[in-house]
Structure formats: structure tokens, C-alpha cells
Amino acid sequence: MLNELDKIKEDIQKDITSLSILQIKGKYLSKNGVLAVMFKNIKNIKADQKSEYGKTLNELKTYLEDRIDEEQGKIKIENSNRKIDPTAPFDVNTSKDKRPHILDLKGSSHPLMQELEKMLDIFQRMGFDILESRQIDDDFHMFESLNFPKGHPARDMYDTFWTDDGFVLPAHTSTMQNRALRRLGPPPIRVVLPGRCFRNEATDASHEHTFYQIEGIYVDEGISMGHMQATIKEYLEQYLEKDLEIKMQPAYFPFTEPDVEFVISCPFCNKVGCTTCGNSGWIELMGCGMIHPNVLTAGGIDPQKYTGFAWGVGLDRLTAIKRGISDIRKLRDGDINFLRQL
Ligand code: DAH
């Protein structure tokens, strides 16, 4: 039995260099560990050897505990020399081969924000100011000031989300028109208003409940549909880096008169027909029109003296077109593998 204790001491000497402290404690000092078994054995030792066995076993235990203390001391010194990086995306105790690949963790701005910046840059160079929209608004700005009186059937076109106390999540950036007219008037007023919008609708590859729009407003004396057509065309050609053919189709919005759907020739297939344009050769991009006199009046602008145009373009849709993304929901589901490909 005493020989066996010598053998255990040898094992400890070997293990202390090759096993972790946790493993050593588990192997030797746990409830069913090697030493516990040896202590239980005392009752089987012959009476004349009992005291020596007990003494040797206790010495062995002390020896092991000292070695553990010694090893822990070494680790403490190592750790205190190590610089801690609180931004490290892993625990320093994680072994190197199990750490995530740091190169893959580089951050970058979201593709939607990258495209938004490009668009705002184009508008700024064209002479537009920028005013950010808001994410919660009221009935006046969402409807009344835009010529949708209470009970107007066109309110149904903008089914969005309401809070219990009667506020609304904007269904379009046109909610900013009244504020922009009041704040920036008297004309000339040239401003773009980017913002987040919300609609209570089922989602599919080209519809989301949350999306971005950029509203644009241009008001001055003598402004016509011709100015509108040229301004929007110029912006789209600069952004899509392509000469485009355009069409203006009739549409309906209570806040414009006349109301137009702005349509461009498909920048990918030159009107031959492809998946992006649904084989039609054309893409309906945005609503626009001449600002309704009632909207100008609500904004403190005299419609006898001034005219203006406005548009609301969807950022997600254009980003998807430009970057060849077939499902706009991908832009919001946070799938990092998808975002890395862009
Ligand atoms: N707000 C409209 C929408 O989201 C788009 C729109 C149409 C904006 C005409 C305008 C406009 O400024 O004049 O459906």
C-alpha cells in the first residue's frame, strides 16, 4: 500500500505539468478522486502500518496542494503581465483554435445607410437641404395637413400602426411636408426628407412593414411638371449611373394635383425584359406630383403665388435594384452572411 502512495506521487509530478489545475483537482481531490479512495482505504490497512500510511497520505495531500498553489501563482503572474483588451470578441481563456476568426468580425455600415448617403450626396450637390423625418407622428401631419380630412377614403391606402394614445407611425415621409413648408418658407424651398416608414401589411419579396423613403420638395414661383421630371430623372440617372428613359403614369394621391407615378426603363435589360422589371422592361419607382394648393395653404404658402412639386422614393427598393437583391426582406433580417456579401 505504501508503494502505491509512492506511485501516486510520481503520477502527480507528471500530471502537474500536463493537466490543467481543474483536471488535477478533479482527478485527485474530488469526492471520488484518487486521494479520497486512498483515505477510505485506511480501514483495510493492517493496524501496525495504519499510522505510517495515514501520515504518508496526509503528506501526499499537502504536497499536491502546495503544487497546485504554486501553479496558480504562476498563472496569476502570467495574467497580470497580459494586457487586457476589453473589446476582444472572445474570452482570453478560450484556446486559440476555438476563437472566432477575427478578420470576419470587421464592422461596416449597413448597405441601406451606404446607399442613403450616396443619394443624399446627389441631392445636396443639386442644391437640396436635408431634414430628417421622425418615427412617430400625429393625425394632423399624417393626414389632415396632407388634404385627407377625417373620413376620407384614401386614408385606407395608408394602413399603419397607432399607439393607444392616438399617435401614428408614419406610413410615408410626406408627413414631413407641412413642417418643411413652415420651417423653410417662404420659398424658394428645396429639401429632401429621409426617414423610416411603417405599413401594416403582409410582407413579400418587394414589400416590408418597415422601410425607408426620401421625400423631396421644391417650391418656388413658376415651378412646373417639367422641373419635376428633369429633377427626378437627373437624380435617378446619377444614382443608377445610367441614361434612362422615363414615363409618367397617372396615379392618385390626395396631396398632389396632378398625381403621377414615375416610371423608368429597366437599367438592367434596356427594356428587353428581365426578372428585375418583371419582364415588362419598365420599373414603377415612385409617386410624385404638383403639391396640392390645400397642402401649400396648410403649410403657410400662398398657392396663388407659388407652385411646387414633391416626390417620395423608396430607399429599400432602389438599393435592391442597384445591388441586385431579389428579396428586400433580406435587408432587414440581420443575416450577417448575407450582409457580408454586399
Ligand atoms: N407618399 C406617397 C407614398 O408613399 C408617395 C408620394 C406621392 C410622395 C406623391 C409625394 C408625392 O411627395 O407628391 O405612397
Boltz pocket constraint, residues with backbone or C-beta under 6 A from the ligand:
constraints:
  - pocket:
      binder: B
      contacts: [[A, 171], [A, 172], [A, 173], [A, 174], [A, 215], [A, 216], [A, 253], [A, 255], [A, 256], [A, 260], [A, 286], [A, 287], [A, 288], [A, 289], [A, 290], [A, 309], [A, 310], [A, 311], [A, 312], [A, 313]]
      max_distance: 6.0
